[in-house]
Amino acid sequence: MAIISCPRCAKKISDKSQNCQHCQLDMTGMSAERKQHLAIEARDKKMQGVLNQSMLALILFLAGFCFLYFWALEPDGYEAVVSKGMIALGFLWYIYARARLIYLKRKN
């Protein structure tokens, strides 16, 4: 008995099990080609999610930048603090998402 990764959810399961206890994928009679196809779909879905997060982080960063520099905000007002927070959060989130994307690409 060996431990393998589920083709759909990539969680560890036994190679003797008929279906995945995590995502309920029925693996009885499934060809190796179909398993590979499901694994590729799962990887692509995860990468698309990370790309979407990256885009949202970039939008947050740019919105904070636009609010801070294109509106006439008080330098010490709460709007300026919120804008700077948006810039910082968007930047850090973007860096994290891009690092995760690089990790996923190298992993595969």
DRENKOLBA-760177 format. One record per atom (N, C-alpha, C): residue in three letters; x, y, z. Coordinates in steps of 0.05 Angstrom, whole numbers, padded with zeros to 5 digits, always signed. Example, Ala and Ser with C-alpha at 12.3 -4.5 7.8 and 13.67 -1.06 7.14 Angstrom:
% residues 2
ALA+00264-00114+00156/ALA+00246-00090+00156/ALA+00264-00066+00156/SER+00257-00045+00142/SER+00273-00021+00143/SER+00258+00001+00157/
END
This chain:
% residues 108
MET+00017-00023+00000/MET+00000+00000+00000/MET+00018+00025+00000/ALA+00013+00043-00019/ALA+00029+00067-00021/ALA+00010+00091-00017/ILE+00023+00113-00010/ILE+00008+00138-00007/ILE+00013+00154-00033/ILE-00009+00162-00045/ILE-00008+00178-00070/ILE-00023+00204-00066/SER-00020+00222-00085/SER-00036+00247-00084/SER-00061+00243-00101/CYS-00083+00254-00091/CYS-00108+00253-00105/CYS-00105+00271-00130/PRO-00114+00261-00154/PRO-00111+00277-00178/PRO-00126+00304-00178/ARG-00148+00305-00163/ARG-00164+00329-00163/ARG-00156+00349-00141/CYS-00154+00339-00116/CYS-00149+00358-00094/CYS-00120+00358-00084/ALA-00104+00339-00094/ALA-00075+00337-00088/ALA-00070+00330-00058/LYS-00089+00320-00044/LYS-00085+00311-00016/LYS-00076+00282-00016/LYS-00063+00273+00004/LYS-00052+00246+00006/LYS-00074+00226+00012/ILE-00074+00205-00004/ILE-00093+00183+00000/ILE-00078+00157-00006/SER-00091+00135+00001/SER-00080+00108-00004/SER-00085+00101-00033/ASP-00066+00086-00045/ASP-00070+00078-00073/ASP-00091+00056-00075/LYS-00098+00044-00053/LYS-00118+00022-00053/LYS-00147+00033-00050/SER-00150+00058-00042/SER-00177+00069-00038/SER-00191+00073-00065/GLN-00217+00068-00064/GLN-00233+00071-00089/GLN-00241+00100-00094/ASN-00243+00116-00073/ASN-00249+00144-00077/ASN-00234+00161-00056/CYS-00231+00186-00062/CYS-00217+00205-00045/CYS-00236+00212-00022/GLN-00226+00210+00003/GLN-00242+00217+00026/GLN-00245+00247+00029/HIS-00228+00263+00015/HIS-00229+00292+00017/HIS-00248+00305-00003/CYS-00246+00297-00028/CYS-00262+00310-00049/CYS-00282+00291-00061/GLN-00284+00266-00052/GLN-00303+00246-00061/GLN-00299+00238-00091/LEU-00275+00241-00101/LEU-00270+00233-00129/LEU-00270+00203-00131/ASP-00286+00192-00149/ASP-00288+00163-00154/ASP-00265+00155-00173/MET-00247+00138-00163/MET-00224+00131-00179/MET-00225+00102-00189/THR-00248+00089-00187/THR-00250+00062-00197/THR-00250+00062-00227/GLY-00231+00048-00239/GLY-00229+00045-00267/GLY-00219+00070-00282/MET-00207+00089-00267/MET-00198+00113-00279/MET-00170+00108-00292/SER-00168+00117-00317/SER-00142+00113-00331/SER-00121+00132-00321/ALA-00096+00125-00326/ALA-00074+00143-00318/ALA-00075+00169-00333/GLU-00085+00169-00358/GLU-00088+00193-00373/GLU-00108+00212-00361/ARG-00130+00201-00351/ARG-00151+00217-00339/ARG-00141+00228-00312/LYS-00126+00212-00297/LYS-00115+00222-00272/LYS-00096+00245-00277/GLN-00080+00243-00298/GLN-00061+00264-00305/GLN-00076+00289-00313/HIS-00097+00286-00328/HIS-00114+00308-00337/HIS-00126+00323-00313/LEU-00136+00308-00294/LEU-00148+00320-00270/LEU-00127+00335-00253/ALA-00102+00323-00252/ALA-00081+00337-00237/ALA-00073+00363-00251/ILE-00072+00363-00277/ILE-00065+00388-00292/ILE-00087+00409-00288/GLU-00112+00401-00288/GLU-00135+00419-00283/GLU-00133+00431-00255/ALA-00127+00415-00235/ALA-00125+00424-00208/ALA-00102+00444-00205/ARG-00079+00438-00217/ARG-00056+00456-00216/ARG-00062+00483-00230/ASP-00075+00481-00253/ASP-00083+00506-00267/ASP-00103+00523-00251/LYS-00121+00510-00238/LYS-00141+00524-00222/LYS-00127+00538-00198/LYS-00108+00525-00185/LYS-00093+00537-00163/LYS-00077+00561-00173/MET-00064+00558-00196/MET-00048+00580-00207/MET-00065+00603-00215/GLN-00089+00598-00226/GLN-00107+00619-00233/GLN-00117+00634-00208/GLY-00121+00620-00187/GLY-00129+00633-00162/GLY-00107+00652-00151/VAL-00082+00643-00153/VAL-00060+00660-00144/VAL-00057+00684-00163/LEU-00061+00680-00188/LEU-00060+00703-00207/LEU-00083+00723-00201/ASN-00106+00713-00194/ASN-00128+00731-00187/ASN-00122+00747-00162/GLN-00110+00733-00142/GLN-00102+00747-00118/GLN-00081+00769-00124/SER-00063+00762-00141/SER-00042+00781-00149/SER-00055+00806-00162/MET-00074+00802-00179/MET-00088+00824-00192/MET-00103+00841-00172/LEU-00117+00828-00153/LEU-00131+00843-00132/LEU-00112+00860-00115/ALA-00089+00848-00109/ALA-00069+00863-00093/ALA-00059+00887-00108/LEU-00055+00884-00134/LEU-00045+00906-00151/LEU-00067+00928-00152/ILE-00092+00921-00154/ILE-00114+00940-00154/ILE-00115+00955-00128/LEU-00112+00940-00106/LEU-00112+00953-00079/LEU-00089+00973-00077/PHE-00065+00965-00086/PHE-00042+00983-00085/PHE-00047+01008-00102/LEU-00057+01005-00126/LEU-00061+01028-00143/LEU-00084+01046-00133/ALA-00104+01034-00122/ALA-00126+01050-00111/ALA-00116+01067-00087/GLY-00100+01055-00070/GLY-00088+01071-00048/GLY-00070+01093-00058/PHE-00055+01087-00078/PHE-00037+01107-00090/PHE-00053+01130-00102/CYS-00074+01123-00117/CYS-00091+01144-00130/CYS-00105+01161-00109/PHE-00116+01148-00088/PHE-00129+01164-00068/PHE-00110+01183-00054/LEU-00086+01174-00049/LEU-00066+01190-00035/LEU-00056+01214-00051/TYR-00050+01209-00077/TYR-00037+01229-00092/TYR-00055+01245-00111/PHE-00078+01235-00118/PHE-00095+01250-00136/PHE-00118+01264-00123/TRP-00124+01258-00098/TRP-00144+01272-00083/TRP-00130+01291-00064/ALA-00142+01313-00058/ALA-00130+01332-00039/ALA-00136+01323-00011/LEU-00119+01305+00000/LEU-00123+01294+00027/LEU-00106+01310+00047/GLU-00117+01312+00071/GLU-00101+01323+00093/GLU-00078+01304+00099/PRO-00053+01314+00102/PRO-00031+01297+00107/PRO-00033+01280+00132/ASP-00047+01291+00153/ASP-00049+01277+00178/ASP-00077+01265+00182/GLY-00094+01267+00162/GLY-00122+01258+00164/GLY-00123+01227+00162/TYR-00146+01217+00170/TYR-00149+01188+00170/TYR-00150+01177+00141/GLU-00159+01193+00122/GLU-00160+01184+00094/GLU-00131+01179+00084/ALA-00112+01196+00092/ALA-00084+01192+00083/ALA-00073+01166+00096/VAL-00080+01162+00121/VAL-00071+01138+00135/VAL-00083+01113+00122/VAL-00108+01114+00116/VAL-00121+01091+00102/VAL-00108+01086+00075/SER-00103+01107+00060/SER-00090+01105+00034/SER-00063+01092+00036/LYS-00047+01101+00056/LYS-00020+01090+00060/LYS-00022+01060+00068/GLY-00042+01054+00084/GLY-00047+01026+00092/GLY-00054+01009+00068/MET-00071+01020+00050/MET-00078+01006+00026/MET-00054+01001+00008/ILE-00036+01021+00006/ILE-00012+01018-00010/ILE+00005+00997+00002/ALA+00010+00997+00028/ALA+00027+00978+00041/ALA+00016+00949+00040/LEU-00010+00947+00045/LEU-00023+00921+00044/LEU-00023+00910+00016/GLY-00030+00926-00004/GLY-00030+00917-00031/GLY-00002+00909-00041/PHE+00018+00924-00033/PHE+00045+00917-00041/PHE+00054+00891-00029/LEU+00050+00887-00003/LEU+00058+00862+00010/LEU+00043+00838+00000/TRP+00017+00842-00005/TRP+00000+00821-00015/TRP+00009+00813-00043/TYR+00016+00833-00059/TYR+00025+00828-00087/TYR+00052+00812-00086/ILE+00070+00820-00070/ILE+00096+00806-00068/ILE+00092+00778-00059/TYR+00074+00774-00039/TYR+00068+00747-00029/TYR+00056+00729-00051/ALA+00037+00740-00065/ALA+00023+00725-00087/ALA+00043+00718-00109/ARG+00061+00736-00116/ARG+00080+00731-00138/ARG+00100+00710-00128/ALA+00109+00711-00103/ALA+00127+00691-00093/ALA+00114+00663-00093/ARG+00088+00663-00085/ARG+00073+00638-00085/ARG+00070+00627-00114/LEU+00066+00644-00133/LEU+00064+00636-00161/LEU+00090+00624-00171/ILE+00112+00637-00164/ILE+00138+00626-00171/ILE+00143+00599-00159/TYR+00135+00596-00133/TYR+00137+00570-00120/TYR+00121+00549-00134/LEU+00096+00555-00141/LEU+00079+00536-00155/LEU+00090+00528-00182/LYS+00102+00547-00196/LYS+00113+00541-00223/LYS+00138+00523-00220/ARG+00155+00528-00200/ARG+00179+00512-00196/ARG+00172+00484-00185/LYS+00150+00482-00170/LYS+00142+00457-00159/LYS+00133+00438-00181/ASN+00121+00449-00202/ASN+00111+00432-00224/ASN+00132+00432-00245/
END
